[in-house]
Amino acid sequence: MGVRRAVVNEDLDRALIDRIAAGDEAAFSAFYERHARAVLAFVRDLVPEPAAAEEVAGDVMVAVWRGARRFGGRSRVSTWMLGIAHNKAIDLRRRRRLAEFPLDDAAPIPGGDDPAAIIVRSTDRATLDAAVATLSPEHREVLQLMYGFDCTQAEIAQIAGIPVATVKTRVFYAKRRLRDALDAHQNAEHIA
């Protein structure tokens, strides 16, 4: 998972969207430079094929250009943009009939580490990437939105088109599975 802190300057993003809505190509170029890499990183977690992910990310930016006039300002620009990205990635997955990954019915574990604490403990980036790769796209998505884009649970719900309760459940299971994958790797290292 390419979780990187998204560059967030809401005032600048809103100003750029207003200028894009007026047809300002320079504003679109500036917006593209600010967000294209983050959108691609987000989409790659939902669409594992690199060429398809790049196509979806490009479609997202085209949708921003075309839809800037319809941005109502009811959410952050990044929330709106990532919602577009989510929908386009899901549409592609449906068209390609990729399998959905249902949540399991495991009972909650009291306490537990926060993924940020796990990341701090993990000194091997490859180990972390391998552990994240074991998560379903839905679980990678909620963690990336929460920790990479600093989205609230309500914003994640809006982006993914799911209830906040589902976001909470996915975050819980994503953290649990990430912790389990990292623990399994650590135990394998001690045995070897």
C-alpha positions as CSV (number, residue, x, y, z in Angstrom):
1,M,0.0,0.0,0.0
2,G,1.5,3.3,-1.0
3,V,0.2,5.1,2.0
4,R,1.7,8.6,1.8
5,R,0.5,11.6,3.5
6,A,-1.7,13.5,1.1
7,V,-0.8,17.2,0.6
8,V,-3.9,18.9,2.0
9,N,-4.5,22.6,1.5
10,E,-8.2,22.8,1.3
11,D,-8.3,26.5,0.4
12,L,-5.9,26.1,-2.5
13,D,-7.8,23.0,-3.7
14,R,-11.2,24.8,-3.6
15,A,-9.7,27.8,-5.5
16,L,-8.3,25.4,-8.1
17,I,-11.6,23.7,-8.5
18,D,-13.4,27.0,-8.9
19,R,-10.9,28.0,-11.6
20,I,-11.2,24.5,-13.3
21,A,-15.0,25.0,-13.3
22,A,-14.4,28.1,-15.3
23,G,-12.3,26.2,-17.8
24,D,-8.8,27.3,-16.6
25,E,-6.4,24.7,-17.9
26,A,-3.5,26.0,-15.9
27,A,-5.5,25.5,-12.7
28,F,-6.2,21.9,-13.9
29,S,-2.5,21.3,-14.5
30,A,-1.7,22.6,-11.0
31,F,-4.4,20.4,-9.5
32,Y,-3.2,17.4,-11.5
33,E,0.4,18.0,-10.2
34,R,-0.9,18.2,-6.6
35,H,-3.1,15.1,-6.7
36,A,-2.3,12.7,-9.5
37,R,0.3,10.6,-7.7
38,A,-1.9,10.3,-4.6
39,V,-4.9,9.3,-6.7
40,L,-2.9,6.7,-8.5
41,A,-1.6,5.3,-5.2
42,F,-5.1,5.1,-3.9
43,V,-6.4,3.4,-7.0
44,R,-3.6,0.9,-7.1
45,D,-4.8,-0.6,-3.8
46,L,-8.2,-1.2,-5.4
47,V,-7.1,-2.2,-8.9
48,P,-4.0,-4.3,-8.7
49,E,-3.2,-4.4,-12.4
50,P,-0.8,-1.4,-13.0
51,A,-2.1,-0.5,-16.5
52,A,-5.7,-0.6,-15.3
53,A,-4.9,1.5,-12.2
54,E,-3.3,4.1,-14.4
55,E,-6.3,4.2,-16.6
56,V,-8.7,4.6,-13.7
57,A,-6.5,7.3,-12.2
58,G,-6.5,9.1,-15.5
59,D,-10.3,8.8,-15.7
60,V,-10.6,10.3,-12.2
61,M,-8.6,13.4,-13.3
62,V,-10.8,13.7,-16.4
63,A,-13.9,13.4,-14.2
64,V,-12.5,16.2,-12.0
65,W,-12.1,18.4,-15.1
66,R,-15.6,17.6,-16.3
67,G,-17.3,17.7,-12.9
68,A,-15.7,20.7,-11.3
69,R,-18.8,22.8,-11.9
70,R,-20.8,20.3,-10.0
71,F,-18.6,20.3,-6.9
72,G,-20.9,21.7,-4.3
73,G,-18.4,22.2,-1.5
74,R,-20.3,20.0,0.9
75,S,-17.1,18.0,1.5
76,R,-13.4,18.4,1.2
77,V,-12.1,18.5,-2.3
78,S,-10.0,15.4,-1.6
79,T,-13.1,13.5,-0.3
80,W,-15.0,14.4,-3.5
81,M,-12.0,13.4,-5.7
82,L,-11.4,10.1,-3.8
83,G,-15.1,9.3,-4.0
84,I,-14.8,9.6,-7.8
85,A,-11.7,7.3,-7.6
86,H,-13.4,4.8,-5.5
87,N,-16.5,4.6,-7.8
88,K,-14.4,4.3,-10.9
89,A,-12.2,1.6,-9.4
90,I,-15.3,-0.4,-8.2
91,D,-16.9,0.0,-11.7
92,L,-13.8,-1.4,-13.3
93,R,-13.7,-4.3,-10.8
94,R,-17.3,-5.1,-11.5
95,R,-16.8,-4.9,-15.2
96,R,-13.9,-7.3,-14.9
97,R,-15.8,-9.4,-12.4
98,L,-13.1,-9.4,-9.8
99,A,-14.1,-11.2,-6.6
100,E,-15.3,-9.2,-3.7
101,F,-13.9,-10.0,-0.3
102,P,-16.5,-10.4,2.4
103,L,-15.8,-9.5,6.0
104,D,-15.5,-12.5,8.3
105,D,-17.6,-12.9,11.4
106,A,-14.7,-13.1,13.9
107,A,-15.3,-11.7,17.3
108,P,-13.6,-8.4,18.2
109,I,-10.3,-8.5,20.0
110,P,-10.3,-6.1,23.0
111,G,-7.5,-3.5,22.8
112,G,-4.9,-4.1,20.2
113,D,-2.4,-2.0,18.5
114,D,-3.1,0.9,16.2
115,P,-1.6,0.5,12.7
116,A,0.5,3.6,13.3
117,A,2.1,1.8,16.2
118,I,2.7,-1.3,14.1
119,I,4.3,0.8,11.5
120,V,6.6,2.4,14.0
121,R,7.6,-1.0,15.3
122,S,8.2,-2.3,11.8
123,T,11.6,-1.4,10.5
124,D,11.3,-3.3,7.3
125,R,9.2,-1.5,4.7
126,A,9.1,-4.7,2.5
127,T,7.6,-6.6,5.5
128,L,5.0,-3.9,5.9
129,D,4.1,-3.9,2.2
130,A,3.8,-7.6,2.2
131,A,1.5,-7.5,5.2
132,V,-0.6,-4.8,3.6
133,A,-0.8,-6.9,0.4
134,T,-2.6,-9.6,2.4
135,L,-5.5,-7.3,3.1
136,S,-8.6,-7.2,0.9
137,P,-9.0,-4.1,-1.3
138,E,-11.7,-2.9,1.1
139,H,-9.5,-3.1,4.1
140,R,-6.5,-1.5,2.3
141,E,-8.8,1.3,1.2
142,V,-10.1,2.2,4.6
143,L,-6.6,2.2,6.1
144,Q,-5.2,4.3,3.3
145,L,-8.0,6.8,3.5
146,M,-7.7,7.0,7.3
147,Y,-3.9,7.1,7.7
148,G,-2.8,8.3,4.2
149,F,-5.4,10.9,3.5
150,D,-6.4,11.8,7.1
151,C,-10.1,11.1,6.3
152,T,-12.6,10.9,9.1
153,Q,-14.8,7.8,9.3
154,A,-17.7,9.9,8.0
155,E,-15.6,10.9,5.0
156,I,-14.5,7.4,4.3
157,A,-18.2,6.3,4.4
158,Q,-19.0,9.1,1.9
159,I,-16.1,8.1,-0.4
160,A,-16.9,4.4,-0.3
161,G,-20.6,4.7,-0.3
162,I,-21.0,2.6,2.9
163,P,-22.4,3.3,6.4
164,V,-20.1,4.6,9.1
165,A,-20.7,1.4,11.0
166,T,-19.3,-0.6,8.1
167,V,-16.3,1.7,8.0
168,K,-15.7,1.1,11.7
169,T,-16.0,-2.7,11.1
170,R,-13.6,-2.6,8.2
171,V,-11.0,-0.5,10.1
172,F,-11.2,-2.9,13.0
173,Y,-10.7,-6.0,10.9
174,A,-8.0,-4.3,8.7
175,K,-6.0,-3.4,11.8
176,R,-6.5,-7.0,13.2
177,R,-5.4,-8.6,9.9
178,L,-2.5,-6.3,9.5
179,R,-1.3,-7.0,13.0
180,D,-1.7,-10.8,12.5
181,A,0.3,-10.7,9.2
182,L,3.1,-8.7,10.9
183,D,3.1,-11.0,13.9
184,A,3.3,-14.0,11.6
185,H,6.2,-12.5,9.8
186,Q,8.0,-11.7,13.0
187,N,7.4,-15.2,14.3
188,A,8.8,-16.7,11.1
189,E,11.9,-14.6,11.4
190,H,12.5,-15.8,14.9
191,I,12.1,-19.5,13.8
192,A,14.5,-19.0,10.9
